[in-house]
Structures are given as structure tokens and as C-alpha cells.
Amino acid sequence: MQNVDLSDADLNSVDLSGSNLLDAVLDRADLRFANVGDIDWKGIKSIKGANVFGIKNAPAGFSVWAKDNGAVEIENDAPDH
């Protein structure tokens, strides 16, 4: 998965464990409840607006890094009324 552009991808509940995400773009990707165990995340190019709510098996430091780089934690994508 190196150099992949997953902008706006629906990755809800997907098993990404063990993925190499070097230079990956995950902008606005829906990562809710995705298994991110053992991912190589330190080379992710961009994660702005990605939803990391409920991610599973996150490597140490990943969640903080993701939010520091623009990711969000939103339970659902229903519009507010």
C-alpha cells in the first residue's frame, strides 16, 4: 500500500493490520473501527480529516500523531439537525 491515495476511502472496519503506509494519503478516509495493528504508519504522507473513531489495535503513538496531523474522532457521519 505504499504511495497509495486513499483520500475519501470508506475503510470502516477494514483490516489494515501489517500494512506499509509509506507515503500514503488518507485525507478524509473513514477509518472508524479499522484494525490498524502493526501498521507502518510513520511514513504516512497525510491524514487530514480522516475519521479514526474506534480504531482497533493502534500502535503506540499513532492516535495522538493522527489527531495532531488533522484526523478527527467522530462516531457517525449523520448530519446534525
SERO-4910 file (N, C-alpha, C, O; in steps of 0.05 Angstrom, whole numbers):
BEGIN
 pado doro    nc1    nc2    nc3   cac1   cac2   cac3    cc1    cc2    cc3    oc1    oc2    oc3
  Met    A     16    -24      0      0      0      0     17     25      0      8     47      7
  Gln    A     42     23     -8     59     46    -10     50     65    -32     40     56    -53
  Asn    A     53     91    -27     46    112    -47     17    111    -56     11    121    -77
  Val    A     -1    100    -40    -29     98    -47    -44    123    -39    -38    134    -18
  Asp    A    -63    131    -55    -81    154    -47   -108    143    -40   -123    134    -57
  Leu    A   -113    143    -14   -139    133     -3   -157    155      6   -173    152     24
  Ser    A   -153    179     -5   -170    202      2   -199    194     -2   -207    183    -23
  Asp    A   -215    201     18   -244    196     17   -252    167     16   -276    161     11
  Ala    A   -234    148     21   -240    120     20   -256    111     44   -252    121     66
  Asp    A   -275     93     40   -291     81     61   -276     56     71   -278     35     59
  Leu    A   -261     59     93   -246     38    105   -257     30    132   -243     18    148
  Asn    A   -282     35    136   -296     29    161   -294     -1    166   -303    -17    149
  Ser    A   -283     -9    188   -280    -36    198   -261    -54    181   -261    -78    183
  Val    A   -245    -42    163   -226    -56    146   -202    -65    163   -194    -52    182
  Asp    A   -191    -88    156   -167    -99    170   -143    -89    154   -136    -99    133
  Leu    A   -130    -68    165   -105    -57    153    -80    -67    167    -58    -58    162
  Ser    A    -84    -87    185    -61    -95    202    -38   -104    184    -41   -119    165
  Gly    A    -14    -95    192     10   -102    178     16    -86    153     36    -91    139
  Ser    A     -2    -67    146      2    -52    121     25    -32    124     30    -20    145
  Asn    A     39    -29    102     60     -9     99     48     15     86     41     14     62
  Leu    A     45     37    101     31     60     90     51     83     83     43    107     85
  Leu    A     75     76     75     95     96     68     84    113     45     77    104     24
  Asp    A     84    139     50     75    160     30     45    157     23     37    168      3
  Ala    A     30    143     39      1    141     34    -13    167     42     -6    181     60
  Val    A    -34    174     27    -51    197     32    -78    185     41    -91    171     27
  Leu    A    -86    192     66   -110    182     78   -130    205     84   -147    202    101
  Asp    A   -127    227     70   -144    250     75   -174    243     73   -183    232     53
  Arg    A   -188    250     94   -217    246     96   -226    217     94   -250    212     90
  Ala    A   -208    198     97   -215    170     97   -231    163    122   -226    173    143
  Asp    A   -250    145    119   -266    136    141   -252    111    152   -255     89    141
  Leu    A   -238    114    174   -223     92    187   -237     82    212   -224     68    228
  Arg    A   -262     90    216   -276     81    240   -275     51    243   -282     36    225
  Phe    A   -267     42    267   -266     14    275   -247     -3    258   -248    -28    259
  Ala    A   -230      9    242   -210     -6    227   -189    -18    245   -182     -6    266
  Asn    A   -179    -41    238   -157    -54    253   -131    -43    241   -124    -49    218
  Val    A   -117    -28    257    -91    -16    248    -67    -28    262    -46    -16    264
  Gly    A    -70    -52    272    -49    -65    287    -24    -70    269    -27    -79    246
  Asp    A     -1    -63    280     24    -67    266     27    -53    240     43    -62    223
  Ile    A     12    -32    235     16    -17    210     42     -1    212     51      7    234
  Asp    A     54      4    189     78     21    188     67     49    181     63     56    158
  Trp    A     61     64    202     47     90    199     65    114    199     56    136    191
  Lys    A     90    111    206    107    135    210    113    149    183    123    172    184
  Gly    A    108    136    161    113    149    135     88    158    121     89    165     97
  Ile    A     65    158    135     41    168    123     45    197    114     54    213    130
  Lys    A     38    203     90     42    229     79     22    250     90     29    272     97
  Ser    A     -4    241     92    -24    260    101    -49    244    111    -56    223    100
  Ile    A    -61    254    133    -84    241    145   -105    262    153   -122    257    170
  Lys    A   -104    285    140   -122    307    147   -151    300    143   -159    291    121
  Gly    A   -167    303    164   -196    299    162   -204    269    163   -228    263    163
  Ala    A   -185    251    165   -192    223    168   -206    218    195   -198    230    215
  Asn    A   -225    200    195   -240    194    219   -228    169    232   -230    147    221
  Val    A   -216    172    255   -203    150    269   -219    140    293   -207    128    311
  Phe    A   -244    146    294   -261    138    317   -261    107    319   -267     93    300
  Gly    A   -255     97    343   -258     69    349   -237     51    335   -241     27    334
  Ile    A   -215     62    325   -195     45    312   -186     24    332   -185     28    356
  Lys    A   -179      1    321   -171    -22    338   -141    -28    335   -130    -26    313
  Asn    A   -129    -35    357   -101    -44    358    -81    -24    348    -61    -30    336
  Ala    A    -87      2    354    -69     23    344    -42     21    357    -39     17    381
  Pro    A    -21     23    340      6     22    351     11     47    369     -2     67    366
  Ala    A     29     44    388     35     65    407     42     91    392     58     91    374
  Gly    A     28    112    399     33    138    388     17    145    363     15    168    355
  Phe    A      4    125    350    -10    130    325    -34    149    329    -36    168    314
  Ser    A    -51    144    348    -75    160    352    -68    189    357    -80    207    346
  Val    A    -49    194    375    -41    222    381    -29    235    356    -36    258    350
  Trp    A    -12    221    342      0    232    318    -21    238    297    -21    260    285
  Ala    A    -40    220    294    -62    224    274    -78    249    280    -83    266    262
  Lys    A    -85    252    305   -101    276    312    -84    301    311    -94    323    303
  Asp    A    -59    300    318    -41    323    315    -37    331    286    -30    354    280
  Asn    A    -43    313    268    -39    318    239    -66    321    224    -67    317    200
  Gly    A    -87    326    239   -112    334    227   -134    313    226   -156    318    217
  Ala    A   -129    289    237   -150    268    238   -171    276    259   -165    292    277
  Val    A   -195    265    256   -216    271    275   -227    245    287   -221    224    277
  Glu    A   -243    248    308   -256    225    320   -286    231    322   -295    245    341
  Ile    A   -301    222    303   -330    227    302   -344    200    300   -338    184    282
  Glu    A   -362    194    318   -375    168    319   -390    161    294   -388    138    284
  Asn    A   -406    179    283   -421    173    259   -420    196    240   -409    218    246
  Asp    A   -430    192    216   -428    213    196   -456    224    189   -459    237    169
  Ala    A   -475    220    208   -501    232    204   -500    262    208   -487    272    227
  Pro    A   -512    278    191   -512    307    194   -528    315    218   -548    303    226
  Asp    A   -519    337    231   -533    348    254   -558    362    244   -558    376    224
  His    A   -580    358    259   -605    372    253   -614    388    276   -635    401    275
***
